[in-house]
């Protein structure tokens, strides 16, 4: 059976060790995912991924190149977890990825109405992987809305944590000066038990006691949040 890294490299996901093409790097997130999720491999469970890397008018998916023909990580998850149900959210339509175990939704992760429509269709899930816009406000809105719907003992991963929030001096489509960057918000919580302002966690007081652990990996670019 192929490892998660081998599957990522085969389909051209930058979660693996070989980049899909120029302008990208292999992040080697898959070694971390495999350490957390190896026990899920033969289980029937639900995995949600935000941001599928597919072409469309609403977001230029530059990662679709070389071996990556679109939706590389969905294909990776589907092959690695033969009994899992995979749910994908992206601002671009990609129903061509759907099959008997895969269902995609057109959704903006920074839009609470879109997230609400998703959880109406899929009210609970076991694993969430946020590989969406990477904007800190979007990451925090999604975490705030989806974490309460995560199954007990479930895992919520956020990829590509950057210095891209208020005061960081970063601009572009992955930055926002509305909130502090997500890594600093979560690290402050680990150190103090409180979330520093400004953040986009509108309902955090209702679910923060459900956080069992927060761990950072790969030079603090990937975090794993476990639910009690």
N, C-alpha and C positions, 0 to 999 in steps of 0.2 A: 504494500500500500504506500502510495506517495505521501511524503510529508507535506505539511501546509506550505512550507517554503518552496518546495518543488512545484506545487500546484500554482502558487503565486507567480513564480518565474515562468511557468509554462503559459499562463494566460496573460502575462504582462502587467501584473499588479505591482505598484511600487511598495506594497506591503512586504514584498520579498527582498531578495538580495541583489537581483539583477534589474536595473531600470528598464522600463518599456522602450525608451528612446532618449534622444537628446533633450536636455533641460530637466531631467528627472534623475533621482538617485534611488537606489534600493535601500529602504529604510530599515529592513530587517525587523519589522514589527511582528512578523509571523512566528519568530522564535518565542516571543512573549505570549502571543495568542495561544500557541500550541501548549506552552507550559500551563496556562490557565484552563484550556478547553479540551485537552487530550481526553479527559474522562467523559466528555460529551460525545465522543466520536460515534459511538454506536447507540446513542440515546435518541429518542424522539423528543425534540424540543423546538422552541421557536427562537430564531435569531432575526433581529432587525438591524439593517444597515442604512444609515443616512448618508447620502452622497454616493452615487453609483458610477460616476465617471462615464457618462453617455453623452453623445452629441445632441444638440438641440438649440433652439433659439433663445432660451432663457439663461443659459450659462455656457460659456465656451469651455468645453472639456478638452484642454490641451493635452491631457494624458492619453487620449485616444490616438495612438500611433503605434507603429511597429506591431508587436505581438498582441497589443491591447486593441481589440476591435470594438470595445465598449462593454462595460459591465464586468470587468475582469475579476473583481473580488467576489461578485455574486457567483460567478462560475467556480471560483476557488472554493467558497464556502459550500456550495452545492455538491461538489465532488468530494470534499473532505468529510462532510457530515451526510451520509447517505439516507438518514432517517429524519433529518431536520426539515422544518418548514422555514423558508427564507422569505422575509418581507423587506422590500427595498423602497426607500423614499428618495425621490430626486425631483428637482424643479423641471427637468426635461422628461417628456414621456418616453417610456422604454418598455412597452408591453411585449415587445419581441423577446424579452428575457423570461417572460412568464411561462410556467409549465405546471405540472401537477403538484410540485412542492415549492414553487416560487411565485410570488405575487408582488407586483410593483405598484406604487402609488405616486401620483404627481403631487408633490407637496413641497412647500417652502418651510424649512426647519425653523425659520424665524417668525413664522406666522402661526399663532396659537389656534386659529380656526382650522388651518390645514392639519395640525397635529391632532386636534379634537376629532376631525373626520377620520383620521387614521385609527385612533384608539376606539372609535365607535365600531369600526370594522374588525379590529384586532385588539380586544380589551386587555390582554395580558401577554407577556413574553418573557423569555428567560435570559436573553443576552441582547445588549444594544451596542452597536459599533458606530460612533459618530465620526464619519470621514467626509463631512459635508463641506460647507463654505469655509470652515476654519475661523470665521469671525467670532470673537469672544462673546458678543451679545447673542448670536445665533446658538452657539454652543450652550450658553447658560439658559436660554429660553427652552431649548430642547430638553436639557437635563431636568429643569424644573418641572416640565410638563410630563415627561415620560418616566422619570424615576419612580413615581408613585405607582405606576402600572407594571413595574418590573416584578417578577415573581420573587417570593422569599428566597434568599440565597443567590439571587441572580447577579449578573455582572454587567456593569455599564462602562464601556471604554470610550475615551475621547482621544482622538489622534491629532497630531500636528499642533501641539500647544506652543504658541509663539509669544514673543514679546510684541503684541499687536493690539494692546488696549490703551486706555487713557494714560497719557504721560510717557508712552513708550516711543513716540516719534515715528511710528510706522504708518504708511499710507498704502492705498491700493484696495483691491477687492477683498482681501482677507483681513483687513484692519477695521477697527471701530474705536472712536474716542468717547463713546457713550458709557462704557463700562471698563473696569480694570480687566487685564487679561486673565483668562480662565485659570491658568496655572497659579498665578499669584493669589487669586481668590481661594482656590482649594488649599494651597499651602498655608495661607493665613488661618484657614479653618482648622487645619491639622495642628497648628501651633497654639491657637487660642480658643478654639471652639466657637468662634464667631466668623461671620462672613463680612469682609470689608466692603464699604460703599465706595463708588457706585457699582452695583452688579445688576443682573437681569433675572435673579432668582426670586420672582415675585411671591412664591408660596413656600419658600424653603423652611419656614418655621413649622410647617405641617408635616414635613418628611425628614428633616435632618436627623432625627433620632433613629431613623431606619438605616443610616449609614453604618455599616460594620467596619469598613476599612477603606482607605484611599492610598494607593501606591503608585509611584512614578517610575518609569522605565525609559530606556533609550535616550539618555541625556535629558530626561524630564520632558520629552516630547509626547509621550504616551502615558495616559493615566488609566488605572483600573479602579473602579469604585464597586465595592461589594455591598449588597444589601443584606440586612439581618434575615 
